[in-house]
Amino acid sequence: MKAPIANLRSKKAQKANEPSLLEQLAEPLRDIVSDLKSNVAEELRKLRERDSARYLELSVKLLPLIAQLNPKPDDYSDCQDMRSIGIK
């Protein structure tokens, strides 16, 4: 019984020295973001011209992400009356 516990402990010690998954993915994710920044507009334009249905499908899938990246200001500008202010 003690052998498996010793093995588990040695694996935990090894894992402590390894970079986390997030650390391992940081550079490749930065590369993807960089590539998207430089190429996505042109590629979307080509897709729109080539296959408008696929372009529309992709656009609809991206809308929730766009909404998350551009949140509304959390203020009271959209409140119409005191009740709206109270609910906020």
PyMOL Python script that loads the backbone (N, CA, C, O; Angstrom):
from pymol import cmd

cmd.read_pdbstr("""\
ATOM      1  N   MET A   1       0.809  -1.199   0.000  1.00  0.00           N
ATOM      2  CA  MET A   1       0.000   0.000   0.000  1.00  0.00           C
ATOM      3  C   MET A   1       0.851   1.262   0.000  1.00  0.00           C
ATOM      4  O   MET A   1       0.445   2.266  -0.584  1.00  0.00           O
ATOM      5  N   LYS A   2       2.005   1.242   0.630  1.00  0.00           N
ATOM      6  CA  LYS A   2       2.815   2.449   0.698  1.00  0.00           C
ATOM      7  C   LYS A   2       3.458   2.792  -0.636  1.00  0.00           C
ATOM      8  O   LYS A   2       3.733   3.962  -0.901  1.00  0.00           O
ATOM      9  N   ALA A   3       3.701   1.809  -1.471  1.00  0.00           N
ATOM     10  CA  ALA A   3       4.330   2.084  -2.758  1.00  0.00           C
ATOM     11  C   ALA A   3       3.489   3.019  -3.627  1.00  0.00           C
ATOM     12  O   ALA A   3       4.042   3.973  -4.175  1.00  0.00           O
ATOM     13  N   PRO A   4       2.162   2.793  -3.785  1.00  0.00           N
ATOM     14  CA  PRO A   4       1.383   3.724  -4.599  1.00  0.00           C
ATOM     15  C   PRO A   4       1.368   5.142  -4.030  1.00  0.00           C
ATOM     16  O   PRO A   4       1.365   6.112  -4.787  1.00  0.00           O
ATOM     17  N   ILE A   5       1.358   5.268  -2.712  1.00  0.00           N
ATOM     18  CA  ILE A   5       1.366   6.601  -2.116  1.00  0.00           C
ATOM     19  C   ILE A   5       2.684   7.292  -2.430  1.00  0.00           C
ATOM     20  O   ILE A   5       2.701   8.480  -2.752  1.00  0.00           O
ATOM     21  N   ALA A   6       3.773   6.568  -2.339  1.00  0.00           N
ATOM     22  CA  ALA A   6       5.078   7.140  -2.661  1.00  0.00           C
ATOM     23  C   ALA A   6       5.118   7.559  -4.131  1.00  0.00           C
ATOM     24  O   ALA A   6       5.666   8.609  -4.466  1.00  0.00           O
ATOM     25  N   ASN A   7       4.534   6.733  -5.009  1.00  0.00           N
ATOM     26  CA  ASN A   7       4.492   7.088  -6.432  1.00  0.00           C
ATOM     27  C   ASN A   7       3.670   8.351  -6.669  1.00  0.00           C
ATOM     28  O   ASN A   7       4.057   9.205  -7.466  1.00  0.00           O
ATOM     29  N   LEU A   8       2.544   8.469  -5.982  1.00  0.00           N
ATOM     30  CA  LEU A   8       1.715   9.658  -6.126  1.00  0.00           C
ATOM     31  C   LEU A   8       2.476  10.899  -5.678  1.00  0.00           C
ATOM     32  O   LEU A   8       2.401  11.950  -6.314  1.00  0.00           O
ATOM     33  N   ARG A   9       3.186  10.770  -4.610  1.00  0.00           N
ATOM     34  CA  ARG A   9       3.935  11.915  -4.099  1.00  0.00           C
ATOM     35  C   ARG A   9       5.034  12.329  -5.080  1.00  0.00           C
ATOM     36  O   ARG A   9       5.274  13.518  -5.290  1.00  0.00           O
ATOM     37  N   SER A  10       5.692  11.344  -5.673  1.00  0.00           N
ATOM     38  CA  SER A  10       6.754  11.695  -6.613  1.00  0.00           C
ATOM     39  C   SER A  10       6.165  12.351  -7.858  1.00  0.00           C
ATOM     40  O   SER A  10       6.789  13.251  -8.420  1.00  0.00           O
ATOM     41  N   LYS A  11       4.977  11.926  -8.308  1.00  0.00           N
ATOM     42  CA  LYS A  11       4.333  12.556  -9.455  1.00  0.00           C
ATOM     43  C   LYS A  11       3.935  13.984  -9.124  1.00  0.00           C
ATOM     44  O   LYS A  11       4.059  14.878  -9.960  1.00  0.00           O
ATOM     45  N   LYS A  12       3.453  14.199  -7.894  1.00  0.00           N
ATOM     46  CA  LYS A  12       3.090  15.551  -7.494  1.00  0.00           C
ATOM     47  C   LYS A  12       4.322  16.451  -7.479  1.00  0.00           C
ATOM     48  O   LYS A  12       4.251  17.617  -7.870  1.00  0.00           O
ATOM     49  N   ALA A  13       5.431  15.916  -7.035  1.00  0.00           N
ATOM     50  CA  ALA A  13       6.658  16.708  -7.009  1.00  0.00           C
ATOM     51  C   ALA A  13       7.095  17.039  -8.434  1.00  0.00           C
ATOM     52  O   ALA A  13       7.566  18.147  -8.692  1.00  0.00           O
ATOM     53  N   GLN A  14       6.947  16.098  -9.356  1.00  0.00           N
ATOM     54  CA  GLN A  14       7.292  16.347 -10.746  1.00  0.00           C
ATOM     55  C   GLN A  14       6.366  17.396 -11.352  1.00  0.00           C
ATOM     56  O   GLN A  14       6.816  18.273 -12.090  1.00  0.00           O
ATOM     57  N   LYS A  15       5.088  17.308 -11.046  1.00  0.00           N
ATOM     58  CA  LYS A  15       4.125  18.259 -11.596  1.00  0.00           C
ATOM     59  C   LYS A  15       4.376  19.665 -11.088  1.00  0.00           C
ATOM     60  O   LYS A  15       4.122  20.637 -11.800  1.00  0.00           O
ATOM     61  N   ALA A  16       4.863  19.784  -9.881  1.00  0.00           N
ATOM     62  CA  ALA A  16       5.123  21.114  -9.326  1.00  0.00           C
ATOM     63  C   ALA A  16       6.206  21.831 -10.124  1.00  0.00           C
ATOM     64  O   ALA A  16       6.208  23.060 -10.195  1.00  0.00           O
ATOM     65  N   ASN A  17       7.124  21.082 -10.722  1.00  0.00           N
ATOM     66  CA  ASN A  17       8.205  21.677 -11.501  1.00  0.00           C
ATOM     67  C   ASN A  17       7.806  21.975 -12.943  1.00  0.00           C
ATOM     68  O   ASN A  17       8.487  22.747 -13.618  1.00  0.00           O
ATOM     69  N   GLU A  18       6.716  21.379 -13.429  1.00  0.00           N
ATOM     70  CA  GLU A  18       6.274  21.571 -14.807  1.00  0.00           C
ATOM     71  C   GLU A  18       5.473  22.865 -14.924  1.00  0.00           C
ATOM     72  O   GLU A  18       4.799  23.266 -13.976  1.00  0.00           O
ATOM     73  N   PRO A  19       5.544  23.514 -16.073  1.00  0.00           N
ATOM     74  CA  PRO A  19       4.704  24.700 -16.266  1.00  0.00           C
ATOM     75  C   PRO A  19       3.230  24.300 -16.352  1.00  0.00           C
ATOM     76  O   PRO A  19       2.898  23.201 -16.795  1.00  0.00           O
ATOM     77  N   SER A  20       2.369  25.194 -15.928  1.00  0.00           N
ATOM     78  CA  SER A  20       0.937  24.914 -15.978  1.00  0.00           C
ATOM     79  C   SER A  20       0.477  24.870 -17.428  1.00  0.00           C
ATOM     80  O   SER A  20       1.195  25.297 -18.332  1.00  0.00           O
ATOM     81  N   LEU A  21      -0.714  24.356 -17.639  1.00  0.00           N
ATOM     82  CA  LEU A  21      -1.274  24.294 -18.977  1.00  0.00           C
ATOM     83  C   LEU A  21      -1.403  25.697 -19.570  1.00  0.00           C
ATOM     84  O   LEU A  21      -1.116  25.909 -20.748  1.00  0.00           O
ATOM     85  N   LEU A  22      -1.831  26.639 -18.756  1.00  0.00           N
ATOM     86  CA  LEU A  22      -1.952  28.016 -19.221  1.00  0.00           C
ATOM     87  C   LEU A  22      -0.591  28.572 -19.643  1.00  0.00           C
ATOM     88  O   LEU A  22      -0.485  29.253 -20.663  1.00  0.00           O
ATOM     89  N   GLU A  23       0.430  28.288 -18.872  1.00  0.00           N
ATOM     90  CA  GLU A  23       1.778  28.739 -19.225  1.00  0.00           C
ATOM     91  C   GLU A  23       2.254  28.087 -20.524  1.00  0.00           C
ATOM     92  O   GLU A  23       2.911  28.730 -21.342  1.00  0.00           O
ATOM     93  N   GLN A  24       1.922  26.817 -20.708  1.00  0.00           N
ATOM     94  CA  GLN A  24       2.315  26.106 -21.918  1.00  0.00           C
ATOM     95  C   GLN A  24       1.607  26.659 -23.154  1.00  0.00           C
ATOM     96  O   GLN A  24       2.181  26.682 -24.243  1.00  0.00           O
ATOM     97  N   LEU A  25       0.371  27.099 -22.987  1.00  0.00           N
ATOM     98  CA  LEU A  25      -0.418  27.577 -24.119  1.00  0.00           C
ATOM     99  C   LEU A  25      -0.271  29.071 -24.379  1.00  0.00           C
ATOM    100  O   LEU A  25      -0.728  29.557 -25.413  1.00  0.00           O
ATOM    101  N   ALA A  26       0.348  29.804 -23.478  1.00  0.00           N
ATOM    102  CA  ALA A  26       0.413  31.262 -23.584  1.00  0.00           C
ATOM    103  C   ALA A  26       1.024  31.716 -24.911  1.00  0.00           C
ATOM    104  O   ALA A  26       0.435  32.548 -25.601  1.00  0.00           O
ATOM    105  N   GLU A  27       2.163  31.198 -25.272  1.00  0.00           N
ATOM    106  CA  GLU A  27       2.823  31.640 -26.506  1.00  0.00           C
ATOM    107  C   GLU A  27       2.035  31.251 -27.750  1.00  0.00           C
ATOM    108  O   GLU A  27       1.834  32.100 -28.619  1.00  0.00           O
ATOM    109  N   PRO A  28       1.571  29.984 -27.879  1.00  0.00           N
ATOM    110  CA  PRO A  28       0.769  29.654 -29.063  1.00  0.00           C
ATOM    111  C   PRO A  28      -0.508  30.491 -29.159  1.00  0.00           C
ATOM    112  O   PRO A  28      -0.913  30.871 -30.258  1.00  0.00           O
ATOM    113  N   LEU A  29      -1.141  30.781 -28.031  1.00  0.00           N
ATOM    114  CA  LEU A  29      -2.347  31.607 -28.060  1.00  0.00           C
ATOM    115  C   LEU A  29      -2.020  33.028 -28.499  1.00  0.00           C
ATOM    116  O   LEU A  29      -2.788  33.636 -29.245  1.00  0.00           O
ATOM    117  N   ARG A  30      -0.896  33.563 -28.049  1.00  0.00           N
ATOM    118  CA  ARG A  30      -0.468  34.897 -28.504  1.00  0.00           C
ATOM    119  C   ARG A  30      -0.243  34.898 -30.009  1.00  0.00           C
ATOM    120  O   ARG A  30      -0.586  35.865 -30.689  1.00  0.00           O
ATOM    121  N   ASP A  31       0.333  33.819 -30.533  1.00  0.00           N
ATOM    122  CA  ASP A  31       0.567  33.715 -31.977  1.00  0.00           C
ATOM    123  C   ASP A  31      -0.758  33.702 -32.745  1.00  0.00           C
ATOM    124  O   ASP A  31      -0.884  34.339 -33.791  1.00  0.00           O
ATOM    125  N   ILE A  32      -1.731  32.978 -32.220  1.00  0.00           N
ATOM    126  CA  ILE A  32      -3.043  32.914 -32.872  1.00  0.00           C
ATOM    127  C   ILE A  32      -3.691  34.295 -32.882  1.00  0.00           C
ATOM    128  O   ILE A  32      -4.215  34.729 -33.907  1.00  0.00           O
ATOM    129  N   VAL A  33      -3.656  34.985 -31.746  1.00  0.00           N
ATOM    130  CA  VAL A  33      -4.249  36.320 -31.661  1.00  0.00           C
ATOM    131  C   VAL A  33      -3.544  37.279 -32.623  1.00  0.00           C
ATOM    132  O   VAL A  33      -4.200  38.073 -33.297  1.00  0.00           O
ATOM    133  N   SER A  34      -2.239  37.209 -32.687  1.00  0.00           N
ATOM    134  CA  SER A  34      -1.481  38.062 -33.597  1.00  0.00           C
ATOM    135  C   SER A  34      -1.869  37.788 -35.048  1.00  0.00           C
ATOM    136  O   SER A  34      -2.054  38.718 -35.832  1.00  0.00           O
ATOM    137  N   ASP A  35      -1.990  36.521 -35.398  1.00  0.00           N
ATOM    138  CA  ASP A  35      -2.382  36.145 -36.750  1.00  0.00           C
ATOM    139  C   ASP A  35      -3.788  36.648 -37.066  1.00  0.00           C
ATOM    140  O   ASP A  35      -4.039  37.159 -38.158  1.00  0.00           O
ATOM    141  N   LEU A  36      -4.695  36.502 -36.116  1.00  0.00           N
ATOM    142  CA  LEU A  36      -6.059  36.975 -36.328  1.00  0.00           C
ATOM    143  C   LEU A  36      -6.095  38.486 -36.527  1.00  0.00           C
ATOM    144  O   LEU A  36      -6.818  38.986 -37.389  1.00  0.00           O
ATOM    145  N   LYS A  37      -5.316  39.211 -35.733  1.00  0.00           N
ATOM    146  CA  LYS A  37      -5.298  40.670 -35.856  1.00  0.00           C
ATOM    147  C   LYS A  37      -4.878  41.107 -37.253  1.00  0.00           C
ATOM    148  O   LYS A  37      -5.420  42.065 -37.804  1.00  0.00           O
ATOM    149  N   SER A  38      -3.919  40.405 -37.813  1.00  0.00           N
ATOM    150  CA  SER A  38      -3.392  40.839 -39.107  1.00  0.00           C
ATOM    151  C   SER A  38      -4.161  40.276 -40.298  1.00  0.00           C
ATOM    152  O   SER A  38      -4.091  40.857 -41.382  1.00  0.00           O
ATOM    153  N   ASN A  39      -4.887  39.176 -40.148  1.00  0.00           N
ATOM    154  CA  ASN A  39      -5.475  38.511 -41.306  1.00  0.00           C
ATOM    155  C   ASN A  39      -6.989  38.355 -41.295  1.00  0.00           C
ATOM    156  O   ASN A  39      -7.577  38.105 -42.348  1.00  0.00           O
ATOM    157  N   VAL A  40      -7.628  38.490 -40.167  1.00  0.00           N
ATOM    158  CA  VAL A  40      -9.029  38.097 -40.084  1.00  0.00           C
ATOM    159  C   VAL A  40      -9.937  38.973 -40.949  1.00  0.00           C
ATOM    160  O   VAL A  40     -10.868  38.449 -41.560  1.00  0.00           O
ATOM    161  N   ALA A  41      -9.708  40.260 -41.022  1.00  0.00           N
ATOM    162  CA  ALA A  41     -10.591  41.129 -41.809  1.00  0.00           C
ATOM    163  C   ALA A  41     -10.582  40.735 -43.281  1.00  0.00           C
ATOM    164  O   ALA A  41     -11.638  40.636 -43.906  1.00  0.00           O
ATOM    165  N   GLU A  42      -9.410  40.514 -43.827  1.00  0.00           N
ATOM    166  CA  GLU A  42      -9.302  40.134 -45.235  1.00  0.00           C
ATOM    167  C   GLU A  42      -9.934  38.758 -45.490  1.00  0.00           C
ATOM    168  O   GLU A  42     -10.630  38.561 -46.486  1.00  0.00           O
ATOM    169  N   GLU A  43      -9.686  37.825 -44.592  1.00  0.00           N
ATOM    170  CA  GLU A  43     -10.241  36.478 -44.771  1.00  0.00           C
ATOM    171  C   GLU A  43     -11.765  36.484 -44.658  1.00  0.00           C
ATOM    172  O   GLU A  43     -12.440  35.764 -45.393  1.00  0.00           O
ATOM    173  N   LEU A  44     -12.310  37.281 -43.754  1.00  0.00           N
ATOM    174  CA  LEU A  44     -13.764  37.384 -43.643  1.00  0.00           C
ATOM    175  C   LEU A  44     -14.362  38.010 -44.903  1.00  0.00           C
ATOM    176  O   LEU A  44     -15.431  37.597 -45.353  1.00  0.00           O
ATOM    177  N   ARG A  45     -13.684  38.996 -45.469  1.00  0.00           N
ATOM    178  CA  ARG A  45     -14.155  39.606 -46.715  1.00  0.00           C
ATOM    179  C   ARG A  45     -14.193  38.566 -47.836  1.00  0.00           C
ATOM    180  O   ARG A  45     -15.162  38.499 -48.592  1.00  0.00           O
ATOM    181  N   LYS A  46     -13.137  37.756 -47.940  1.00  0.00           N
ATOM    182  CA  LYS A  46     -13.091  36.700 -48.956  1.00  0.00           C
ATOM    183  C   LYS A  46     -14.208  35.689 -48.736  1.00  0.00           C
ATOM    184  O   LYS A  46     -14.865  35.263 -49.687  1.00  0.00           O
ATOM    185  N   LEU A  47     -14.421  35.303 -47.473  1.00  0.00           N
ATOM    186  CA  LEU A  47     -15.473  34.337 -47.160  1.00  0.00           C
ATOM    187  C   LEU A  47     -16.838  34.898 -47.528  1.00  0.00           C
ATOM    188  O   LEU A  47     -17.674  34.184 -48.084  1.00  0.00           O
ATOM    189  N   ARG A  48     -17.070  36.163 -47.225  1.00  0.00           N
ATOM    190  CA  ARG A  48     -18.351  36.809 -47.535  1.00  0.00           C
ATOM    191  C   ARG A  48     -18.602  36.756 -49.045  1.00  0.00           C
ATOM    192  O   ARG A  48     -19.726  36.495 -49.475  1.00  0.00           O
ATOM    193  N   GLU A  49     -17.569  37.001 -49.845  1.00  0.00           N
ATOM    194  CA  GLU A  49     -17.717  36.974 -51.299  1.00  0.00           C
ATOM    195  C   GLU A  49     -17.897  35.558 -51.833  1.00  0.00           C
ATOM    196  O   GLU A  49     -18.670  35.342 -52.766  1.00  0.00           O
ATOM    197  N   ARG A  50     -17.202  34.608 -51.260  1.00  0.00           N
ATOM    198  CA  ARG A  50     -17.193  33.230 -51.746  1.00  0.00           C
ATOM    199  C   ARG A  50     -18.405  32.434 -51.283  1.00  0.00           C
ATOM    200  O   ARG A  50     -18.996  31.686 -52.061  1.00  0.00           O
ATOM    201  N   ASP A  51     -18.782  32.597 -49.999  1.00  0.00           N
ATOM    202  CA  ASP A  51     -19.845  31.769 -49.417  1.00  0.00           C
ATOM    203  C   ASP A  51     -20.600  32.598 -48.369  1.00  0.00           C
ATOM    204  O   ASP A  51     -20.294  32.549 -47.178  1.00  0.00           O
ATOM    205  N   SER A  52     -21.579  33.349 -48.839  1.00  0.00           N
ATOM    206  CA  SER A  52     -22.277  34.271 -47.944  1.00  0.00           C
ATOM    207  C   SER A  52     -23.033  33.547 -46.831  1.00  0.00           C
ATOM    208  O   SER A  52     -23.157  34.081 -45.728  1.00  0.00           O
ATOM    209  N   ALA A  53     -23.540  32.344 -47.097  1.00  0.00           N
ATOM    210  CA  ALA A  53     -24.251  31.591 -46.058  1.00  0.00           C
ATOM    211  C   ALA A  53     -23.300  31.197 -44.931  1.00  0.00           C
ATOM    212  O   ALA A  53     -23.650  31.308 -43.756  1.00  0.00           O
ATOM    213  N   ARG A  54     -22.125  30.746 -45.275  1.00  0.00           N
ATOM    214  CA  ARG A  54     -21.124  30.373 -44.264  1.00  0.00           C
ATOM    215  C   ARG A  54     -20.662  31.609 -43.496  1.00  0.00           C
ATOM    216  O   ARG A  54     -20.451  31.555 -42.285  1.00  0.00           O
ATOM    217  N   TYR A  55     -20.509  32.725 -44.213  1.00  0.00           N
ATOM    218  CA  TYR A  55     -20.130  33.988 -43.569  1.00  0.00           C
ATOM    219  C   TYR A  55     -21.181  34.385 -42.538  1.00  0.00           C
ATOM    220  O   TYR A  55     -20.841  34.767 -41.418  1.00  0.00           O
ATOM    221  N   LEU A  56     -22.451  34.296 -42.912  1.00  0.00           N
ATOM    222  CA  LEU A  56     -23.533  34.640 -41.991  1.00  0.00           C
ATOM    223  C   LEU A  56     -23.539  33.705 -40.789  1.00  0.00           C
ATOM    224  O   LEU A  56     -23.721  34.153 -39.657  1.00  0.00           O
ATOM    225  N   GLU A  57     -23.343  32.413 -41.022  1.00  0.00           N
ATOM    226  CA  GLU A  57     -23.294  31.435 -39.933  1.00  0.00           C
ATOM    227  C   GLU A  57     -22.161  31.762 -38.956  1.00  0.00           C
ATOM    228  O   GLU A  57     -22.363  31.740 -37.742  1.00  0.00           O
ATOM    229  N   LEU A  58     -20.995  32.058 -39.473  1.00  0.00           N
ATOM    230  CA  LEU A  58     -19.849  32.396 -38.639  1.00  0.00           C
ATOM    231  C   LEU A  58     -20.091  33.696 -37.879  1.00  0.00           C
ATOM    232  O   LEU A  58     -19.754  33.805 -36.700  1.00  0.00           O
ATOM    233  N   SER A  59     -20.673  34.672 -38.555  1.00  0.00           N
ATOM    234  CA  SER A  59     -20.963  35.958 -37.908  1.00  0.00           C
ATOM    235  C   SER A  59     -21.904  35.787 -36.725  1.00  0.00           C
ATOM    236  O   SER A  59     -21.701  36.390 -35.671  1.00  0.00           O
ATOM    237  N   VAL A  60     -22.924  34.973 -36.900  1.00  0.00           N
ATOM    238  CA  VAL A  60     -23.881  34.735 -35.820  1.00  0.00           C
ATOM    239  C   VAL A  60     -23.206  34.039 -34.641  1.00  0.00           C
ATOM    240  O   VAL A  60     -23.521  34.327 -33.486  1.00  0.00           O
ATOM    241  N   LYS A  61     -22.291  33.135 -34.925  1.00  0.00           N
ATOM    242  CA  LYS A  61     -21.568  32.457 -33.847  1.00  0.00           C
ATOM    243  C   LYS A  61     -20.642  33.408 -33.100  1.00  0.00           C
ATOM    244  O   LYS A  61     -20.387  33.214 -31.911  1.00  0.00           O
ATOM    245  N   LEU A  62     -20.137  34.429 -33.778  1.00  0.00           N
ATOM    246  CA  LEU A  62     -19.219  35.379 -33.147  1.00  0.00           C
ATOM    247  C   LEU A  62     -19.930  36.454 -32.325  1.00  0.00           C
ATOM    248  O   LEU A  62     -19.305  37.084 -31.472  1.00  0.00           O
ATOM    249  N   LEU A  63     -21.208  36.674 -32.563  1.00  0.00           N
ATOM    250  CA  LEU A  63     -21.925  37.745 -31.868  1.00  0.00           C
ATOM    251  C   LEU A  63     -21.831  37.669 -30.343  1.00  0.00           C
ATOM    252  O   LEU A  63     -21.577  38.699 -29.718  1.00  0.00           O
ATOM    253  N   PRO A  64     -22.021  36.503 -29.710  1.00  0.00           N
ATOM    254  CA  PRO A  64     -21.892  36.468 -28.236  1.00  0.00           C
ATOM    255  C   PRO A  64     -20.492  36.863 -27.757  1.00  0.00           C
ATOM    256  O   PRO A  64     -20.352  37.526 -26.729  1.00  0.00           O
ATOM    257  N   LEU A  65     -19.472  36.463 -28.489  1.00  0.00           N
ATOM    258  CA  LEU A  65     -18.103  36.838 -28.124  1.00  0.00           C
ATOM    259  C   LEU A  65     -17.913  38.344 -28.258  1.00  0.00           C
ATOM    260  O   LEU A  65     -17.315  38.980 -27.389  1.00  0.00           O
ATOM    261  N   ILE A  66     -18.417  38.907 -29.338  1.00  0.00           N
ATOM    262  CA  ILE A  66     -18.310  40.353 -29.541  1.00  0.00           C
ATOM    263  C   ILE A  66     -19.033  41.098 -28.427  1.00  0.00           C
ATOM    264  O   ILE A  66     -18.533  42.102 -27.920  1.00  0.00           O
ATOM    265  N   ALA A  67     -20.204  40.610 -28.049  1.00  0.00           N
ATOM    266  CA  ALA A  67     -20.962  41.252 -26.972  1.00  0.00           C
ATOM    267  C   ALA A  67     -20.191  41.200 -25.658  1.00  0.00           C
ATOM    268  O   ALA A  67     -20.217  42.165 -24.893  1.00  0.00           O
ATOM    269  N   GLN A  68     -19.512  40.106 -25.384  1.00  0.00           N
ATOM    270  CA  GLN A  68     -18.723  39.983 -24.154  1.00  0.00           C
ATOM    271  C   GLN A  68     -17.511  40.905 -24.175  1.00  0.00           C
ATOM    272  O   GLN A  68     -17.121  41.441 -23.138  1.00  0.00           O
ATOM    273  N   LEU A  69     -16.924  41.087 -25.326  1.00  0.00           N
ATOM    274  CA  LEU A  69     -15.733  41.923 -25.425  1.00  0.00           C
ATOM    275  C   LEU A  69     -16.057  43.412 -25.421  1.00  0.00           C
ATOM    276  O   LEU A  69     -15.184  44.236 -25.146  1.00  0.00           O
ATOM    277  N   ASN A  70     -17.300  43.761 -25.724  1.00  0.00           N
ATOM    278  CA  ASN A  70     -17.730  45.155 -25.749  1.00  0.00           C
ATOM    279  C   ASN A  70     -18.939  45.355 -24.841  1.00  0.00           C
ATOM    280  O   ASN A  70     -20.036  45.637 -25.324  1.00  0.00           O
ATOM    281  N   PRO A  71     -18.749  45.214 -23.538  1.00  0.00           N
ATOM    282  CA  PRO A  71     -19.905  45.348 -22.642  1.00  0.00           C
ATOM    283  C   PRO A  71     -20.409  46.787 -22.587  1.00  0.00           C
ATOM    284  O   PRO A  71     -19.659  47.743 -22.785  1.00  0.00           O
ATOM    285  N   LYS A  72     -21.703  46.903 -22.312  1.00  0.00           N
ATOM    286  CA  LYS A  72     -22.294  48.219 -22.123  1.00  0.00           C
ATOM    287  C   LYS A  72     -21.734  48.839 -20.863  1.00  0.00           C
ATOM    288  O   LYS A  72     -21.388  48.127 -19.920  1.00  0.00           O
ATOM    289  N   PRO A  73     -21.640  50.155 -20.835  1.00  0.00           N
ATOM    290  CA  PRO A  73     -21.206  50.788 -19.584  1.00  0.00           C
ATOM    291  C   PRO A  73     -22.236  50.507 -18.490  1.00  0.00           C
ATOM    292  O   PRO A  73     -23.441  50.525 -18.738  1.00  0.00           O
ATOM    293  N   ASP A  74     -21.755  50.255 -17.303  1.00  0.00           N
ATOM    294  CA  ASP A  74     -22.651  49.943 -16.194  1.00  0.00           C
ATOM    295  C   ASP A  74     -23.042  51.248 -15.496  1.00  0.00           C
ATOM    296  O   ASP A  74     -22.604  51.544 -14.385  1.00  0.00           O
ATOM    297  N   ASP A  75     -23.874  52.004 -16.185  1.00  0.00           N
ATOM    298  CA  ASP A  75     -24.339  53.244 -15.590  1.00  0.00           C
ATOM    299  C   ASP A  75     -25.863  53.290 -15.678  1.00  0.00           C
ATOM    300  O   ASP A  75     -26.509  52.284 -15.974  1.00  0.00           O
ATOM    301  N   TYR A  76     -26.405  54.418 -15.429  1.00  0.00           N
ATOM    302  CA  TYR A  76     -27.858  54.559 -15.376  1.00  0.00           C
ATOM    303  C   TYR A  76     -28.407  55.271 -16.610  1.00  0.00           C
ATOM    304  O   TYR A  76     -29.546  55.736 -16.590  1.00  0.00           O
ATOM    305  N   SER A  77     -27.629  55.366 -17.674  1.00  0.00           N
ATOM    306  CA  SER A  77     -28.053  56.115 -18.847  1.00  0.00           C
ATOM    307  C   SER A  77     -29.268  55.508 -19.538  1.00  0.00           C
ATOM    308  O   SER A  77     -30.012  56.221 -20.212  1.00  0.00           O
ATOM    309  N   ASP A  78     -29.481  54.206 -19.380  1.00  0.00           N
ATOM    310  CA  ASP A  78     -30.633  53.583 -20.029  1.00  0.00           C
ATOM    311  C   ASP A  78     -31.868  53.554 -19.136  1.00  0.00           C
ATOM    312  O   ASP A  78     -32.912  53.053 -19.555  1.00  0.00           O
ATOM    313  N   CYS A  79     -31.774  54.078 -17.920  1.00  0.00           N
ATOM    314  CA  CYS A  79     -32.914  54.102 -17.003  1.00  0.00           C
ATOM    315  C   CYS A  79     -33.875  55.230 -17.396  1.00  0.00           C
ATOM    316  O   CYS A  79     -33.454  56.364 -17.628  1.00  0.00           O
ATOM    317  N   GLN A  80     -35.170  54.902 -17.466  1.00  0.00           N
ATOM    318  CA  GLN A  80     -36.171  55.873 -17.882  1.00  0.00           C
ATOM    319  C   GLN A  80     -36.894  56.526 -16.709  1.00  0.00           C
ATOM    320  O   GLN A  80     -37.470  57.604 -16.854  1.00  0.00           O
ATOM    321  N   ASP A  81     -36.863  55.872 -15.540  1.00  0.00           N
ATOM    322  CA  ASP A  81     -37.570  56.427 -14.386  1.00  0.00           C
ATOM    323  C   ASP A  81     -36.908  55.934 -13.098  1.00  0.00           C
ATOM    324  O   ASP A  81     -35.935  55.182 -13.142  1.00  0.00           O
ATOM    325  N   MET A  82     -37.440  56.362 -11.957  1.00  0.00           N
ATOM    326  CA  MET A  82     -36.855  56.000 -10.655  1.00  0.00           C
ATOM    327  C   MET A  82     -36.935  54.493 -10.418  1.00  0.00           C
ATOM    328  O   MET A  82     -36.037  53.923  -9.799  1.00  0.00           O
ATOM    329  N   ARG A  83     -37.987  53.843 -10.896  1.00  0.00           N
ATOM    330  CA  ARG A  83     -38.137  52.398 -10.723  1.00  0.00           C
ATOM    331  C   ARG A  83     -36.984  51.676 -11.431  1.00  0.00           C
ATOM    332  O   ARG A  83     -36.413  50.731 -10.887  1.00  0.00           O
ATOM    333  N   SER A  84     -36.648  52.122 -12.639  1.00  0.00           N
ATOM    334  CA  SER A  84     -35.541  51.512 -13.385  1.00  0.00           C
ATOM    335  C   SER A  84     -34.220  51.663 -12.628  1.00  0.00           C
ATOM    336  O   SER A  84     -33.394  50.751 -12.595  1.00  0.00           O
ATOM    337  N   ILE A  85     -34.046  52.825 -12.030  1.00  0.00           N
ATOM    338  CA  ILE A  85     -32.831  53.072 -11.228  1.00  0.00           C
ATOM    339  C   ILE A  85     -32.788  52.129 -10.031  1.00  0.00           C
ATOM    340  O   ILE A  85     -31.735  51.580  -9.708  1.00  0.00           O
ATOM    341  N   GLY A  86     -33.921  51.942  -9.379  1.00  0.00           N
ATOM    342  CA  GLY A  86     -33.994  51.038  -8.223  1.00  0.00           C
ATOM    343  C   GLY A  86     -33.717  49.595  -8.583  1.00  0.00           C
ATOM    344  O   GLY A  86     -33.102  48.865  -7.806  1.00  0.00           O
ATOM    345  N   ILE A  87     -34.161  49.181  -9.743  1.00  0.00           N
ATOM    346  CA  ILE A  87     -33.937  47.792 -10.185  1.00  0.00           C
ATOM    347  C   ILE A  87     -32.469  47.567 -10.491  1.00  0.00           C
ATOM    348  O   ILE A  87     -31.939  46.482 -10.249  1.00  0.00           O
ATOM    349  N   LYS A  88     -31.816  48.577 -11.017  1.00  0.00           N
ATOM    350  CA  LYS A  88     -30.402  48.462 -11.385  1.00  0.00           C
ATOM    351  C   LYS A  88     -29.579  48.270 -10.142  1.00  0.00           C
ATOM    352  O   LYS A  88     -28.357  48.151 -10.224  1.00  0.00           O
TER     353      LYS A  88
END
""", "prot")
cmd.dss("prot")
cmd.show_as("cartoon", "prot")
cmd.util.cbc("prot")
cmd.orient("prot")
